[in-house]
Amino acid sequence: MDRIAALALAGAVLAGVVSATLPVAPAAAQEPNLTDPDLIARGKYLVTAGDCVACHTAPGGKPFAGNYRLNTPIGAILTPNLTPDPETGIGKWDYATFERAFRQGIGDGGEYLYPAFPFGWYTKVTDEDTRAIFAYLKSLPPVNEARKDNEIPFPFNVRTALITWRTAFFSEGRFEPDPQASAEVNRGGYLVEGLGHCGMCHNERKLVGNTNLAGRFGGGVIDGWYAPNITPDGHQGIGAWTDEQVVTYLKTGTAPGNRPGVAAGPMRQTIEESLSKMTDADLKAMVAYLRTIPAKQTYKARDLQAFNKPGAPGADTYLTYCSSCHQPDGKGIPGAVPALAGNTSVQSAGPETVLRVIYGGLAAQSGYAPMPAIGQEMTDVEVRNVTDYIRNSWGNSAPAIGSDSAASDARAATQTMLAGTAPCAEVAQGTVLKAFESTGAAHALKGLTQEQFVPALAKLLPQLKAAYGDRPAETGGQNVDDELVNGLTTLYCQVGKEPYLERQRAGAPEATRPWASVIGNFANIAYSQARNPEKRASADAPAPMMPPARN
């Protein structure tokens, strides 16, 4: 946990300051017109810009019904229900109650809210926008779902102690435009510092709020991932990116031209649910504002360790597991596999995101191939060494992993379908699901062995594309091939995982590889067949080679 924030949160309790007087409720605020369709539509856009659905929707749960588990340094927080259900949501709240929670961090019972809720940013939102947000939330279908208890130990579970944190780090006030800046920069500042709450992940010190003490936008760990430096620094930040590259990255999760990298983890979710649905004008404004932030380095040259030399730790592992896709020179395959050389995400101060991707894999995105959870076939020592290697080769430079447990901690924290450590996902409702149903895709994939992947997919994909038609992709940041590949991978997990594991338990000779390797192999063959139909293999063609299995 951030030391400053920890001391602030605990200090009040330890000093016996547990009887602080809570603020008196403000005078009744102007109630918005909850039936105004324009106000509701505006509120929907603003809620999307704030990515509220991400933290208020549990995996497999109803949107905005809460109980999403936030793993914070002080314990797990289960988020509240934002639907207008009168018993378990905000159905009985008036606007004054909502505004006080939204912009002051004080709940309907007068309790202080934990700063995991970004009221330190939302305090900057205008009155008009706050009313629109309330109107939209009140228009949602009510969902009766009681909030589960937080899992926060003493002394952090004593909410009155939060007065110390609030005194130190919370300043209420609306966003104040800079009279010397352009309207575009001020619009970007309003979004970045307010609804976008970008510093919530990208500040170095998370729990010290929206203050200069937070290490603004210098990058830091969030929920086991590393949110990179987004200041204009040329090496560690976005200084070497053009405005077009940053905007395209925010919209799709990948950047055009010579900027390698694919969004992963929480940033990928933010792009899919929020940024990809925002207007180009707002994205450009956010980039324009970030350009005005002083460039900052989050680590110095003395923190680096050279790996770009013969016999460097991790080199053999890279050649065995990674080089066939990312290439021996780290430059990847244009349009198919992102480069590691020059990749600013790879060179972040912390290795967490690289570790999580190696262990957990990535789905197809923006035309890029899915990445198998290859770390599931490596030892933690190999993962640690190869992470250091790719972060310090081909001109890359980043601090070497300092903690002996960093790799094992990342393995334990990684729960993904591709890694085989999480349940199979659900195929998204829409055109893809209808195409699967009309072609009998589930039946076609059931019971496949790895040798059958190529002929089965070579036959199935043309049928799926014909059923899909010319309709555009339905998920932000994705194209038709992405949706088909990711949908097929999910469907194969649903119909193929248990039969494969049963054959493996029975000692079948064709079921010796880990499930993560099998589903990763399937995903990559699906990508190859979807992207290159003119190169479809014949029915008796072998599956692509994978690294040797471990004994």
Buried (B, 14 or more C-beta within 10 A) or exposed (E): BBEBBBBBBBBBBEEEBEEBEBEEEEEEBEEBEBEBEEBBBBBBBBBBBBBBBBBBBBEEBBBBBBBBBBEBBBBBBBBBBBBBBEEBBBBEBEBBBBBBBBBBBBBBEEBBBBBBBBBBBBBBBEEEBBBBBBBBBBBBEBBBBBBEEBEBEEBBBBBBBBBBBBEBBBEEEBBEEEEEBEEBBBBBBBBBBBBBBBBBBBBBBBBBBBBEBBBBBBBBBBBBBBBBBBBBBEBBBBBBBBBBBBBBBBBBBBBEEEBBBBBBBBBBBBBBBBBBBBEEEBBBBBBBBBBEBEBBBBBEEEBBBEBBEEEBBBBBBBEBBBBBBBBEEBBBEEEBBBBBBBBBBBBBBBBBBBBBBBBBBBBBBBBBBBBBBBBBBBBBBBBBBBBBBBBBBBEBBBBBBEEEEBBBBBBEBBEBBBBBBBEBBEBBEBBBBEBBEEBEBBEBBBEBBBEBBBBBBBEBBBBBBEBBEEEEBEBBBBBBBBBBBBBBBBBBBBBBBEBBBEBBEEEEEEBEBBBBBBBBBBBBBBBBBBBEEEEBBEEEEEBBEBBEEEE
